[in-house]
Amino acid sequence: MSRTGFGTELAERVAGFVREGFSPSFGQLNGTFGSHPLWRRLRELGTELWLDTGNIAEAEELWTREFSALTTNNTLLNKEVQSGVYDELIERAAKLLDEFPDLTDQERKLELAFILNARHGLRLVERFDAFVSVEEHTDLTHDVDGSVEYARRYHAICPERFYVKIPFSAAGLLATRKVAAEGIPVNHTLGFSGRQNYLIARIGRPAYVNVFLGRLNSVVADNKLGDGSYVGERATLTSQTFMVLLRQTQKVPSHQIGASLRQGRQVIDLAGIDVMTIPPKVAREFLAMGARPEDLTNRTGENYWPPLYEGVDPELVRLDTLWSVNDRLRACVDELEKQDLDRFTPDDLIDFLARHKQGDLLVRWAPEQIRTSAEEGKIPDLATWRDELKAKRIGLDTLMNLAGWNSFDADQRAMDQKVQDVLGHVGQR
């Protein structure tokens, strides 16, 4: 997509198309929204509040002036696209792209997805004056140059309010490093552990890192290792501790997001972390719990320990990879920072970590492993991966990362298919 001249013209035309009718009110809407004492107390404790939804009507039910951002992803945008609300936009976008007959099918697919993400993001900005995390197409997960180009284009669409979501992968980390250095705020997504985020923060230096804590609780519960409580919470607080340390000692800008909350209680248990991105269902559950503002205290110093069932060996499933940031990793990252990372390829990065005994942190997955993970869905069956985990060729965090790629990719493919169905219907008229 970076063809000289052609790419520039396309980007400019698409940007103009996406911004048609966009009428923001930057800095003027906050006073029009109500306030809530519980959300206000969380803000006093230092926690930014984001709603984890792309549905405008749903967000309107909960939005108060204490919220500052909305986050969308392939799954959430797919729900909006499947509803048919963007069918007309898809048709109009396709007509625009028809003016560029040299576009390949792959390029058209990426452009249509970009248009949908950007337009939906602008609608959220317009309605709430919110910062909005917009996500790149999953086909770019392992494409440094493509990730960089689309990050720049998202930023150009709305530099005042867009954060760009780039997933954790070798390519994603290198792309994040490039665009963050240009001042583009990146929400580096699909993180599952303190050690992943330690690497991401020091090498990529994004604005935000994540722990998808609800999925961590689910992998323990679904595999009958324990009831699942406090797994994601412990991983999140570990990562939070290191983000604070890195901001203080190395001027790393990264802030910690507690993502994929599943229960209202988690809002209380994680009070004080940098950011919570809260699904509407969880927000409603939290508000219905009857908590008082004075019940909310800073929990970032808690040492939560997840209860496991009798006979479960946490080492065999490598639970430690979720919250261990050891000296070997720190030494490895020290050496990595000395390299000419702007010349690194994704393979160079994976190989470097392997040579420094950190090869389970960024894994070169075999095609059959990717297929197996895709078949399992977002929560892996740990029995399938027992030998790899036991041999420490992978970590539980990297396994969850692979599952995350695949689950988002499935939703991305569903959205791409919906787009093609809409255009196929147009062709039959």
C-alpha positions as semicolon CSV with decimal commas, in nm:
position;residue;x (nm);y (nm);z (nm)
1;M;0,000;0,000;0,000
2;S;0,298;0,233;-0,007
3;R;0,324;0,271;-0,385
4;T;0,468;0,614;-0,455
5;G;0,214;0,870;-0,575
6;F;-0,064;0,617;-0,608
7;G;-0,057;0,543;-0,236
8;T;-0,050;0,911;-0,144
9;E;-0,346;0,995;-0,365
10;L;-0,544;0,701;-0,232
11;A;-0,469;0,791;0,131
12;E;-0,577;1,151;0,078
13;R;-0,899;1,054;-0,101
14;V;-0,987;0,798;0,163
15;A;-0,913;1,043;0,446
16;G;-1,140;1,302;0,289
17;F;-1,414;1,044;0,240
18;V;-1,393;0,921;0,600
19;R;-1,402;1,273;0,745
20;E;-1,707;1,383;0,540
21;G;-1,951;1,555;0,775
22;F;-1,726;1,506;1,079
23;S;-1,808;1,789;1,320
24;P;-1,619;1,746;1,649
25;S;-1,656;1,955;1,960
26;F;-1,315;1,911;2,113
27;G;-1,313;2,010;2,478
28;Q;-1,673;2,134;2,478
29;L;-1,890;1,832;2,561
30;N;-1,772;1,725;2,904
31;G;-2,004;1,961;3,087
32;T;-2,305;1,819;2,903
33;F;-2,265;1,480;3,068
34;G;-2,362;1,392;3,422
35;S;-2,132;1,276;3,698
36;H;-2,135;0,974;3,929
37;P;-1,971;0,956;4,274
38;L;-1,829;0,605;4,225
39;W;-1,667;0,688;3,895
40;R;-1,548;1,018;4,042
41;R;-1,384;0,833;4,331
42;L;-1,197;0,604;4,090
43;R;-1,067;0,908;3,905
44;E;-0,950;1,053;4,236
45;L;-0,755;0,730;4,292
46;G;-0,573;0,786;3,963
47;T;-0,761;0,550;3,733
48;E;-0,863;0,658;3,385
49;L;-1,200;0,514;3,287
50;W;-1,266;0,382;2,939
51;L;-1,577;0,205;2,815
52;D;-1,509;-0,113;2,622
53;T;-1,776;-0,082;2,355
54;G;-1,828;0,052;2,007
55;N;-2,206;0,066;2,045
56;I;-2,314;0,429;2,073
57;A;-2,653;0,364;2,231
58;E;-2,499;0,135;2,492
59;A;-2,228;0,387;2,572
60;E;-2,484;0,667;2,612
61;E;-2,653;0,474;2,894
62;L;-2,335;0,476;3,104
63;W;-2,122;0,768;2,992
64;T;-2,043;1,031;3,252
65;R;-1,789;1,308;3,254
66;E;-1,548;1,079;3,442
67;F;-1,502;0,861;3,133
68;S;-1,238;0,971;2,886
69;A;-1,215;0,705;2,614
70;L;-1,381;0,423;2,427
71;T;-1,202;0,123;2,288
72;T;-1,308;-0,084;1,991
73;N;-1,158;-0,398;1,841
74;N;-1,225;-0,641;1,557
75;T;-1,489;-0,820;1,763
76;L;-1,678;-0,508;1,869
77;L;-1,667;-0,343;1,527
78;N;-1,778;-0,668;1,364
79;K;-2,096;-0,655;1,576
80;E;-2,171;-0,307;1,445
81;V;-2,100;-0,398;1,084
82;Q;-2,307;-0,717;1,105
83;S;-2,606;-0,509;1,220
84;G;-2,622;-0,346;0,876
85;V;-2,571;0,007;1,003
86;Y;-2,276;0,055;0,767
87;D;-2,412;-0,110;0,452
88;E;-2,456;0,221;0,271
89;L;-2,109;0,337;0,376
90;I;-1,961;0,012;0,242
91;E;-2,131;0,067;-0,095
92;R;-2,008;0,426;-0,118
93;A;-1,656;0,329;-0,012
94;A;-1,642;0,059;-0,277
95;K;-1,737;0,315;-0,544
96;L;-1,453;0,538;-0,429
97;L;-1,207;0,250;-0,448
98;D;-1,332;0,163;-0,797
99;E;-1,156;0,482;-0,906
100;F;-0,829;0,300;-0,828
101;P;-0,855;-0,004;-1,058
102;D;-0,497;-0,113;-0,988
103;L;-0,580;-0,200;-0,629
104;T;-0,536;-0,567;-0,556
105;D;-0,812;-0,760;-0,378
106;Q;-0,600;-0,757;-0,063
107;E;-0,551;-0,381;-0,081
108;R;-0,923;-0,324;-0,130
109;K;-0,998;-0,541;0,172
110;L;-0,757;-0,346;0,391
111;E;-0,891;-0,013;0,268
112;L;-1,253;-0,106;0,333
113;A;-1,168;-0,223;0,684
114;F;-0,971;0,096;0,746
115;I;-1,263;0,310;0,630
116;L;-1,507;0,127;0,857
117;N;-1,279;0,149;1,161
118;A;-1,197;0,515;1,105
119;R;-1,554;0,624;1,034
120;H;-1,689;0,441;1,336
121;G;-1,415;0,590;1,551
122;L;-1,505;0,940;1,432
123;R;-1,871;0,882;1,521
124;L;-1,764;0,796;1,876
125;V;-1,541;1,103;1,894
126;E;-1,821;1,323;1,768
127;R;-2,078;1,192;2,016
128;F;-1,863;1,176;2,331
129;D;-1,552;1,385;2,257
130;A;-1,375;1,067;2,366
131;F;-1,034;0,934;2,287
132;V;-1,094;0,624;2,076
133;S;-0,870;0,322;2,021
134;V;-0,897;0,211;1,659
135;E;-0,757;-0,125;1,557
136;E;-0,558;-0,230;1,253
137;H;-0,664;-0,519;1,030
138;T;-0,542;-0,854;1,162
139;D;-0,363;-0,922;0,831
140;L;-0,109;-0,662;0,948
141;T;-0,017;-0,850;1,267
142;H;0,310;-0,972;1,115
143;D;0,369;-0,683;0,872
144;V;0,591;-0,405;1,006
145;D;0,565;-0,169;0,710
146;G;0,190;-0,217;0,672
147;S;0,132;-0,158;1,043
148;V;0,338;0,159;1,035
149;E;0,159;0,294;0,729
150;Y;-0,189;0,237;0,863
151;A;-0,097;0,374;1,204
152;R;0,015;0,695;1,039
153;R;-0,305;0,712;0,839
154;Y;-0,528;0,656;1,142
155;H;-0,342;0,929;1,326
156;A;-0,382;1,168;1,034
157;I;-0,759;1,110;1,034
158;C;-0,800;1,237;1,391
159;P;-0,472;1,325;1,565
160;E;-0,668;1,492;1,846
161;R;-0,847;1,176;1,963
162;F;-0,732;0,853;1,794
163;Y;-0,513;0,596;1,965
164;V;-0,388;0,322;1,733
165;K;-0,418;-0,037;1,848
166;I;-0,129;-0,260;1,743
167;P;-0,115;-0,619;1,875
168;F;0,178;-0,782;2,051
169;S;0,389;-0,972;1,798
170;A;0,747;-0,934;1,683
171;A;0,631;-0,720;1,391
172;G;0,382;-0,532;1,606
173;L;0,651;-0,444;1,859
174;L;0,887;-0,310;1,591
175;A;0,604;-0,115;1,427
176;T;0,503;0,032;1,761
177;R;0,860;0,147;1,820
178;K;0,863;0,330;1,486
179;V;0,530;0,508;1,516
180;A;0,562;0,587;1,887
181;A;0,889;0,761;1,807
182;E;0,690;0,981;1,566
183;G;0,458;1,088;1,847
184;I;0,166;0,865;1,749
185;P;-0,007;0,730;2,063
186;V;-0,023;0,350;2,047
187;N;-0,246;0,125;2,254
188;H;-0,034;-0,191;2,235
189;T;-0,292;-0,463;2,270
190;L;-0,314;-0,839;2,332
191;G;-0,075;-0,837;2,626
192;F;-0,120;-1,098;2,897
193;S;0,169;-1,063;3,141
194;G;0,407;-0,841;3,327
195;R;0,705;-0,971;3,131
196;Q;0,542;-0,910;2,793
197;N;0,460;-0,555;2,894
198;Y;0,807;-0,497;3,036
199;L;0,951;-0,583;2,694
200;I;0,685;-0,382;2,511
201;A;0,728;-0,073;2,727
202;R;1,106;-0,060;2,703
203;I;1,138;-0,146;2,334
204;G;0,813;-0,018;2,183
205;R;0,747;0,271;2,425
206;P;0,373;0,289;2,351
207;A;0,131;0,512;2,535
208;Y;-0,053;0,208;2,675
209;V;0,002;-0,162;2,741
210;N;-0,263;-0,419;2,831
211;V;-0,334;-0,724;3,040
212;F;-0,642;-0,911;2,914
213;L;-0,717;-1,020;3,266
214;G;-1,060;-1,175;3,216
215;R;-0,921;-1,427;2,972
216;L;-0,650;-1,524;3,219
217;N;-0,911;-1,600;3,482
218;S;-1,106;-1,802;3,224
219;V;-0,810;-2,015;3,115
220;V;-0,756;-2,129;3,475
221;A;-1,126;-2,190;3,539
222;D;-1,201;-2,357;3,205
223;N;-0,904;-2,592;3,242
224;K;-1,018;-2,678;3,597
225;L;-0,699;-2,559;3,763
226;G;-0,889;-2,340;4,010
227;D;-1,191;-2,116;4,024
228;G;-1,008;-1,857;3,813
229;S;-1,017;-1,575;4,066
230;Y;-0,728;-1,328;4,095
231;V;-0,516;-1,473;3,811
232;G;-0,563;-1,175;3,582
233;E;-0,570;-0,935;3,875
234;R;-0,226;-1,051;3,992
235;A;-0,083;-1,027;3,641
236;T;-0,229;-0,678;3,597
237;L;-0,093;-0,545;3,925
238;T;0,252;-0,690;3,851
239;S;0,255;-0,515;3,517
240;Q;0,125;-0,195;3,676
241;T;0,414;-0,199;3,924
242;F;0,669;-0,223;3,645
243;M;0,504;0,048;3,437
244;V;0,528;0,287;3,732
245;L;0,891;0,187;3,789
246;L;0,982;0,236;3,423
247;R;0,810;0,575;3,410
248;Q;1,005;0,686;3,715
249;T;1,347;0,546;3,629
250;Q;1,364;0,539;3,248
251;K;1,105;0,794;3,138
252;V;0,910;0,522;2,959
253;P;0,568;0,671;2,878
254;S;0,362;0,351;2,898
255;H;0,052;0,330;3,118
256;Q;-0,117;0,009;3,223
257;I;-0,463;-0,091;3,103
258;G;-0,663;-0,354;3,286
259;A;-0,857;-0,499;2,994
260;S;-1,137;-0,752;2,945
261;L;-1,284;-0,712;3,293
262;R;-1,556;-0,972;3,346
263;Q;-1,699;-0,887;3,690
264;G;-1,800;-0,572;3,873
265;R;-1,588;-0,680;4,169
266;Q;-1,274;-0,642;3,956
267;V;-1,335;-0,267;3,937
268;I;-1,299;-0,255;4,315
269;D;-1,005;-0,497;4,330
270;L;-0,806;-0,302;4,071
271;A;-0,885;0,051;4,187
272;G;-0,583;0,276;4,137
273;I;-0,436;0,116;3,824
274;D;-0,363;0,354;3,540
275;V;-0,659;0,262;3,318
276;M;-0,960;0,032;3,324
277;T;-1,139;-0,044;3,000
278;I;-1,476;-0,163;3,123
279;P;-1,743;-0,347;2,922
280;P;-2,093;-0,201;2,976
281;K;-2,217;-0,521;3,140
282;V;-1,937;-0,500;3,398
283;A;-1,996;-0,129;3,455
284;R;-2,364;-0,193;3,528
285;E;-2,278;-0,481;3,762
286;F;-2,032;-0,263;3,951
287;L;-2,285;0,016;3,995
288;A;-2,545;-0,233;4,120
289;M;-2,316;-0,375;4,390
290;G;-2,402;-0,105;4,640
291;A;-2,045;0,008;4,698
292;R;-1,992;0,353;4,846
293;P;-1,719;0,592;4,730
294;E;-1,541;0,550;5,064
295;D;-1,525;0,173;5,003
296;L;-1,294;0,231;4,709
297;T;-0,925;0,246;4,799
298;N;-0,603;0,216;4,605
299;R;-0,537;-0,156;4,553
300;T;-0,218;-0,138;4,351
301;G;-0,014;-0,266;4,644
302;E;-0,223;-0,582;4,689
303;N;-0,052;-0,921;4,659
304;Y;-0,340;-1,126;4,522
305;W;-0,274;-1,497;4,490
306;P;-0,508;-1,713;4,281
307;P;-0,637;-2,021;4,463
308;L;-0,568;-2,346;4,274
309;Y;-0,729;-2,685;4,322
310;E;-0,544;-2,947;4,524
311;G;-0,281;-3,131;4,320
312;V;-0,241;-2,857;4,055
313;D;0,123;-2,770;3,991
314;P;0,141;-2,407;3,875
315;E;0,487;-2,467;3,724
316;L;0,354;-2,724;3,477
317;V;0,117;-2,470;3,323
318;R;0,370;-2,188;3,365
319;L;0,151;-1,954;3,563
320;D;0,473;-1,780;3,662
321;T;0,506;-1,635;3,312
322;L;0,206;-1,414;3,387
323;W;0,375;-1,222;3,669
324;S;0,747;-1,301;3,678
325;V;0,985;-1,034;3,549
326;N;1,322;-1,184;3,637
327;D;1,679;-1,060;3,616
328;R;1,752;-1,263;3,303
329;L;1,475;-1,087;3,117
330;R;1,589;-0,747;3,234
331;A;1,946;-0,821;3,126
332;C;1,820;-0,940;2,789
333;V;1,624;-0,619;2,733
334;D;1,929;-0,417;2,842
335;E;2,125;-0,581;2,561
336;L;1,839;-0,548;2,316
337;E;1,824;-0,174;2,370
338;K;2,187;-0,151;2,258
339;Q;2,104;-0,299;1,917
340;D;2,018;-0,109;1,600
341;L;1,651;-0,198;1,636
342;D;1,546;0,020;1,344
343;R;1,718;-0,235;1,121
344;F;1,573;-0,539;1,295
345;T;1,324;-0,768;1,120
346;P;1,067;-0,966;1,320
347;D;1,285;-1,275;1,275
348;D;1,586;-1,084;1,408
349;L;1,391;-0,996;1,721
350;I;1,270;-1,352;1,777
351;D;1,621;-1,490;1,723
352;F;1,776;-1,236;1,959
353;L;1,542;-1,335;2,240
354;A;1,608;-1,703;2,176
355;R;1,986;-1,652;2,196
356;H;1,937;-1,481;2,531
357;K;1,726;-1,767;2,673
358;Q;1,398;-1,577;2,635
359;G;1,267;-1,766;2,336
360;D;0,936;-1,846;2,503
361;L;0,850;-1,476;2,512
362;L;0,816;-1,430;2,134
363;V;0,750;-1,767;1,973
364;R;0,791;-1,861;1,608
365;W;0,469;-2,060;1,585
366;A;0,443;-2,351;1,342
367;P;0,145;-2,352;1,103
368;E;-0,005;-2,657;1,274
369;Q;0,016;-2,481;1,612
370;I;-0,165;-2,179;1,473
371;R;-0,438;-2,403;1,330
372;T;-0,478;-2,588;1,659
373;S;-0,510;-2,265;1,852
374;A;-0,764;-2,130;1,606
375;E;-0,976;-2,441;1,649
376;E;-0,967;-2,406;2,029
377;G;-1,083;-2,044;2,031
378;K;-0,981;-1,767;2,270
379;I;-0,930;-2,004;2,568
380;P;-0,670;-2,279;2,502
381;D;-0,704;-2,639;2,614
382;L;-0,386;-2,666;2,819
383;A;-0,378;-3,045;2,785
384;T;-0,302;-2,993;2,416
385;W;-0,003;-2,778;2,500
386;R;0,125;-2,970;2,803
387;D;0,455;-3,082;2,649
388;E;0,538;-2,738;2,508
389;L;0,464;-2,573;2,841
390;K;0,655;-2,831;3,042
391;A;0,960;-2,795;2,817
392;K;0,935;-2,415;2,854
393;R;0,928;-2,366;2,480
394;I;0,621;-2,149;2,528
395;G;0,473;-1,954;2,817
396;L;0,112;-1,941;2,924
397;D;0,120;-1,574;2,830
398;T;0,245;-1,643;2,478
399;L;-0,013;-1,917;2,434
400;M;-0,287;-1,674;2,534
401;N;-0,140;-1,420;2,292
402;L;-0,166;-1,672;2,006
403;A;-0,525;-1,751;2,100
404;G;-0,598;-1,379;2,107
405;W;-0,460;-1,329;1,757
406;N;-0,673;-1,611;1,628
407;S;-0,996;-1,503;1,798
408;F;-0,963;-1,148;1,668
409;D;-0,873;-1,280;1,324
410;A;-1,189;-1,491;1,316
411;D;-1,400;-1,182;1,386
412;Q;-1,204;-0,983;1,130
413;R;-1,273;-1,247;0,865
414;A;-1,643;-1,239;0,956
415;M;-1,645;-0,862;0,907
416;D;-1,459;-0,889;0,576
417;Q;-1,715;-1,146;0,461
418;K;-2,002;-0,918;0,560
419;V;-1,848;-0,643;0,348
420;Q;-1,824;-0,878;0,051
421;D;-2,182;-0,993;0,105
422;V;-2,303;-0,633;0,098
423;L;-2,110;-0,564;-0,221
424;G;-2,226;-0,889;-0,378
425;H;-2,585;-0,792;-0,306
426;V;-2,527;-0,456;-0,473
427;G;-2,394;-0,631;-0,782
428;Q;-2,710;-0,838;-0,808
429;R;-2,947;-0,541;-0,810
